[in-house]
Amino acid sequence: MAIFGVHRQVCYKVFRREVLKHITIEEDRFGFEPEITAKIAKLGCRIYEIGVSYAGRTYEEGKKIRWQDGFRAIWCILKYNLFCHRGKRKL
C-alpha cells in the first residue's frame, strides 16, 4: 500500500481511507506531522514525497510558527517513533 504526500510542514497530505481508519490522531498543530508519519510508517505503508510550489508567509501575513513549536515537533518524533509500541501491522 502506498501513501502519496508532500513535505510535512506544507500541510498537503493525501491518504487512502483504508489506511486512515487504522489511525487515531492525538496531536494538533506541529505535532501532527511527526505523529501521522510515524503511525503510517508503522503500518508498513510507503510514503512518497512530491514537490509542490510553496511561498511561505511572513509573520505579518499570519505565520504562526514559533521556536517552541520546534521542540514540540522533536518531542513528537521521539514519542511516536520510540515510545509508542502499539505493534507494527502491515496493511
N, C-alpha and C positions, 0 to 999 in steps of 0.2 A: 504494500500500500504506500503510495507516495503522497506527500503533502507539499503543495506549492505555496510559497510565501516570499516575502522580501525582507529587507533589513528590519530587524526587530523594532527599533525605536521610531520607524517611519509610520507605523500604525496600520499598514496594509497587511491583512492576513487572510488567507483562503484555506479553508479546511473542508474535508468531506464530513457530512453529517454522521456517518457511522463511526468516525474517529471521535468527534466531539461528544457523542453520547457516553463515552467511556471516561470522560474527564470532568472533575469537579473543580471549578475555578475558585480560588480563595483570595487572590490578590486583586488590587486595583492599582491605578497609577503606574509607576515604573517597575513594580514587582511583577506585573502581569506577563511581560515578555519572557523573563527567565523562567517563570513558572510554567507557562504553556510550552515553551521549547523543551524543558526537561521532561514534562509529562508526555509530550508527543514522542520524544526520543525513547522513553522507557516503554512505550507501546510498540517500539520496533519499526516505526514509520520512517520513511526517508523524508528529509526536509530539504527543500530546494530554495535557494535564494535567487530572486530575479531582480535585476536592476530596474529602478524607477527614476524618473526625473523628479527632483525634490528641491525646493527652495525653502530653507529654514526660516522661521520667524525670528524677529528680534524681540527683546523684552517689551519694547514699546508696542509691538504688534500683537502681543499676547502670549509670548513664550513663557511657560510656567515652570520649566525645569530649574532646580536649584542643586547646589553641591550635595545636599543631604540626600537627594534622590539617587545619586551615585552609590552612596553607602547602602541604601535600601536595596538597590539592584544587586550589589555584591552579596548582601545577606541572602537574598532570594536565590541567587545562583548556588550558594553553598547549601541552603536549606533544601531545595528541591533536587539537587544533584547528589548530595552526600548524606543528608539526614532523613529524607523521606524514602523509606524502603517499603513500598506497597506491593512489591513483586513486579517483576518485569513480564509483561504479557505481549505476545505478538498478535497483531491483527491480520 
